[in-house]
């Protein structure tokens, strides 16, 4: 589960930059985060890869008025609108950014080197043509918030019945650790400056739900010792993960879907 997708960071901080709320350097720094470097390849007018600052400026000059996120997985093309080549690459990456105002999208290609705990991560954002059409299955913020509350309640009850560690103190400890890292380590907002409070609230809850799903999937068999019980765990988690991904997209896309970034 993508708790904090790179596409979300690029879209959110790119939107804040377009709204004049952050500088190009601050936007690029927030997007790169803990990675070593991000480059953009395939940008119109550029022969080779360029840095994020130049790329965002070029997209704005070409007519980009906003950025939205897609978080597709097989069987659920969330946020995609075509064409097939772009959709296929986005599905492989399980994320993408689509520009508004210009027919381009960006798909991240991530490379990692080094031992666990000391990874050197480089990201190349591949610019590709996209179809200017409504994105698939993107909910409103109010719809996403309602779905999240229901999914969290239902999943917690189901996992508790199955005696899965994801519904208990192990999950809570993981959530607390994530929050401590987010609040103390990087010194930035949950979303980029200017997003409405409801988008921030939906994003935080979606991240929490996504983390609980990840912990539940990775907590071993817990009390689910039979094949039927393991299958029941998956059945409980899959719709919750889907709801969390939909909510992440709704939060990051609040700017372009509702024009809600405030100057």
C-alpha positions as CSV (number, residue, x, y, z in Angstrom):
1,X,0.0,0.0,0.0
2,X,1.4,3.4,-1.0
3,X,1.2,5.4,2.2
4,X,3.0,8.4,0.7
5,X,3.4,7.9,-3.0
6,X,5.9,10.0,-4.9
7,X,3.2,11.0,-7.4
8,X,1.3,12.5,-4.5
9,X,4.2,14.6,-3.5
10,X,4.9,15.8,-7.1
11,X,1.3,16.7,-7.7
12,X,0.7,18.4,-4.4
13,X,3.8,20.5,-4.4
14,X,3.5,21.1,-8.1
15,X,0.0,22.5,-7.5
16,X,1.3,24.7,-4.7
17,X,4.0,26.0,-7.0
18,X,1.4,26.8,-9.7
19,X,-0.7,28.6,-7.1
20,X,2.3,30.8,-6.2
21,X,2.4,29.4,-2.6
22,X,5.9,28.0,-2.7
23,X,9.2,28.6,-4.5
24,X,10.4,26.3,-7.2
25,X,13.4,25.2,-5.0
26,X,11.1,24.5,-2.0
27,X,8.8,22.5,-4.2
28,X,11.6,20.4,-5.7
29,X,13.1,19.8,-2.2
30,X,9.8,18.5,-0.9
31,X,9.2,16.3,-3.8
32,X,12.6,14.6,-3.6
33,X,12.3,14.1,0.1
34,X,14.7,11.3,1.3
35,X,15.6,10.2,-2.3
36,X,19.0,11.1,-3.7
37,X,17.8,12.8,-6.9
38,X,14.8,13.2,-9.3
39,X,15.1,13.8,-13.0
40,X,12.5,14.3,-15.7
41,X,13.0,12.8,-19.1
42,X,11.0,13.2,-22.3
43,X,10.0,16.8,-21.6
44,X,9.0,18.7,-24.8
45,X,11.9,20.9,-26.0
46,X,14.5,19.0,-24.0
47,X,17.0,16.6,-25.5
48,X,17.7,14.8,-22.3
49,X,16.9,14.5,-18.6
50,X,16.4,17.8,-16.6
51,X,15.9,18.6,-13.0
52,X,12.6,19.0,-11.3
53,X,12.8,22.8,-11.0
54,X,13.3,23.3,-14.7
55,X,10.7,20.6,-15.5
56,X,7.9,22.1,-13.4
57,X,8.7,25.6,-14.9
58,X,8.6,24.2,-18.4
59,X,5.3,22.4,-17.8
60,X,3.8,25.7,-16.5
61,X,5.1,27.6,-19.5
62,X,3.5,24.9,-21.8
63,X,0.1,25.6,-20.2
64,X,-0.1,23.3,-17.2
65,X,-2.7,24.6,-14.7
66,X,-2.6,21.7,-12.2
67,X,-1.5,18.2,-11.5
68,X,-3.5,15.1,-10.4
69,X,-2.6,11.7,-9.2
70,X,-3.4,8.2,-10.5
71,X,-2.8,5.1,-8.2
72,X,-3.8,2.2,-10.5
73,X,-3.4,-1.5,-9.8
74,X,-4.5,-4.5,-12.0
75,X,-8.3,-4.5,-12.2
76,X,-8.6,-1.0,-10.9
77,X,-7.3,1.8,-13.2
78,X,-7.8,4.5,-10.5
79,X,-7.2,7.9,-11.9
80,X,-6.2,6.9,-15.5
81,X,-7.7,8.2,-18.7
82,X,-5.5,6.6,-21.4
83,X,-4.0,6.1,-23.9
84,X,-3.0,2.4,-23.4
85,X,0.7,3.0,-23.4
86,X,0.6,5.5,-20.6
87,X,-1.9,3.3,-18.7
88,X,0.4,0.3,-19.0
89,X,3.4,2.2,-17.7
90,X,1.4,3.7,-14.8
91,X,0.0,0.2,-13.9
92,X,3.5,-1.1,-13.8
93,X,4.6,1.7,-11.5
94,X,1.2,1.7,-9.6
95,X,1.3,5.5,-9.7
96,X,1.5,8.4,-12.1
97,X,0.9,12.2,-12.3
98,X,-1.3,13.7,-15.0
99,X,-1.1,17.4,-15.9
100,X,-4.2,19.6,-16.5
101,X,-4.0,22.1,-19.3
102,X,-1.4,20.1,-21.3
103,X,-1.7,16.5,-22.6
104,X,1.2,15.0,-20.6
105,X,1.6,12.6,-17.8
106,X,4.6,11.6,-15.7
107,X,5.4,8.0,-14.6
108,X,8.2,7.4,-12.0
109,X,11.0,4.8,-12.7
110,X,12.7,4.1,-9.4
111,X,16.2,2.6,-9.0
112,X,17.8,1.6,-5.7
113,X,21.3,0.7,-4.7
114,X,23.0,-0.1,-1.4
115,X,22.1,-2.0,1.8
116,X,18.9,-1.8,3.6
117,X,18.9,1.3,5.8
118,X,21.3,3.1,3.5
119,X,19.6,3.0,0.1
120,X,20.6,5.4,-2.6
121,X,17.3,6.1,-4.5
122,X,17.1,7.8,-7.9
123,X,13.9,8.6,-9.7
124,X,13.4,9.3,-13.4
125,X,10.0,10.8,-14.2
126,X,9.1,9.7,-17.8
127,X,6.9,12.3,-19.6
128,X,4.4,10.6,-21.9
129,X,1.3,11.8,-23.9
130,X,-2.0,11.3,-22.1
131,X,-5.7,11.5,-23.2
132,X,-7.5,14.5,-21.9
133,X,-10.6,12.8,-20.5
134,X,-12.2,12.3,-17.0
135,X,-10.1,10.1,-14.8
136,X,-11.4,6.7,-13.7
137,X,-13.2,6.1,-10.4
138,X,-12.0,9.3,-8.5
139,X,-14.3,10.1,-5.6
140,X,-15.1,13.5,-4.1
141,X,-13.5,14.4,-0.8
142,X,-16.8,14.0,1.1
143,X,-17.4,10.6,-0.5
144,X,-13.8,9.4,0.3
145,X,-14.1,10.6,3.9
146,X,-17.3,8.7,4.4
147,X,-15.9,5.5,2.7
148,X,-12.8,5.6,4.9
149,X,-14.6,5.8,8.1
150,X,-16.8,2.9,7.2
151,X,-13.9,0.8,5.9
152,X,-11.8,1.4,8.9
153,X,-14.6,0.4,11.3
154,X,-15.5,-2.7,9.3
155,X,-11.9,-3.9,8.7
156,X,-10.9,-3.4,12.3
157,X,-13.8,-5.5,13.5
158,X,-13.1,-8.2,10.9
159,X,-9.4,-8.4,11.6
160,X,-10.1,-8.6,15.4
161,X,-12.4,-11.5,14.8
162,X,-9.7,-13.2,12.8
163,X,-7.1,-12.5,15.6
164,X,-4.8,-10.6,13.1
165,X,-2.0,-8.5,14.6
166,X,-2.9,-5.6,12.2
167,X,-5.9,-4.8,14.4
168,X,-4.1,-4.5,17.7
169,X,-1.1,-2.8,19.4
170,X,1.5,-3.8,16.7
171,X,-0.4,-1.7,14.2
172,X,-0.8,1.2,16.6
173,X,2.9,1.2,17.3
174,X,3.6,1.3,13.5
175,X,1.2,4.2,13.1
176,X,2.8,6.1,16.0
177,X,6.3,5.5,14.5
178,X,5.1,6.8,11.1
179,X,3.6,9.9,12.6
180,X,6.7,10.6,14.6
181,X,8.8,10.4,11.5
182,X,6.4,12.5,9.5
183,X,6.1,15.2,12.1
184,X,9.7,15.3,13.4
185,X,11.9,14.2,10.6
186,X,11.0,16.3,7.6
187,X,9.4,19.4,8.9
188,X,6.7,19.8,6.2
189,X,2.9,19.8,6.0
190,X,1.0,16.6,5.5
191,X,-0.1,18.2,2.2
192,X,1.5,21.1,0.4
193,X,0.6,24.6,1.5
194,X,-2.9,25.8,0.5
195,X,-4.8,22.5,0.5
196,X,-8.2,22.7,2.3
197,X,-8.4,21.2,5.8
198,X,-10.8,18.5,4.5
199,X,-8.2,17.2,2.0
200,X,-5.6,17.1,4.8
201,X,-8.0,15.2,7.1
202,X,-8.8,12.7,4.3
203,X,-5.1,12.2,3.5
204,X,-4.2,11.5,7.1
205,X,-7.0,9.0,7.5
206,X,-6.1,7.3,4.2
207,X,-2.5,7.0,5.3
208,X,-3.5,5.5,8.6
209,X,-5.8,3.0,6.9
210,X,-3.1,2.1,4.4
211,X,-0.6,1.5,7.1
212,X,-2.9,-0.7,9.0
213,X,-3.5,-2.7,5.9
214,X,0.3,-3.1,5.3
215,X,0.8,-4.2,8.9
216,X,-2.0,-6.7,8.7
217,X,-0.6,-8.2,5.5
218,X,2.9,-8.3,6.9
219,X,2.1,-9.6,10.4
220,X,2.4,-13.3,9.6
221,X,-0.6,-15.6,9.9
222,X,-1.5,-14.5,13.5
223,X,-4.4,-16.6,14.6
224,X,-5.4,-17.4,11.0
225,X,-4.0,-20.9,10.8
226,X,-6.2,-22.4,8.1
227,X,-6.4,-21.6,4.4
228,X,-10.0,-20.4,4.8
229,X,-9.0,-18.0,7.6
230,X,-6.1,-16.6,5.6
231,X,-8.5,-16.1,2.6
232,X,-10.9,-14.3,5.0
233,X,-8.1,-11.9,6.0
234,X,-7.5,-11.1,2.4
235,X,-11.2,-10.6,1.7
236,X,-11.4,-8.2,4.6
237,X,-8.3,-6.2,3.5
238,X,-8.7,-5.9,-0.2
239,X,-11.8,-3.6,-0.2
240,X,-10.2,-1.5,2.5
241,X,-7.0,-1.0,0.5
242,X,-9.1,0.0,-2.5
243,X,-10.9,2.6,-0.4
244,X,-7.7,4.0,1.0
245,X,-6.2,4.4,-2.5
246,X,-9.3,6.1,-3.7
247,X,-9.1,8.5,-0.8
248,X,-5.4,9.3,-1.4
249,X,-6.2,10.2,-4.9
250,X,-9.2,12.4,-3.8
251,X,-7.0,14.3,-1.3
252,X,-4.1,14.9,-3.7
253,X,-6.5,15.9,-6.5
254,X,-8.5,18.4,-4.5
255,X,-6.8,21.2,-6.3
256,X,-7.7,20.2,-9.8
257,X,-11.0,18.5,-9.1
258,X,-12.5,21.3,-7.1
259,X,-10.1,24.3,-7.5
260,X,-9.6,24.3,-3.7
261,X,-6.0,25.4,-3.3
262,X,-6.2,28.8,-1.6
263,X,-3.9,31.7,-2.3
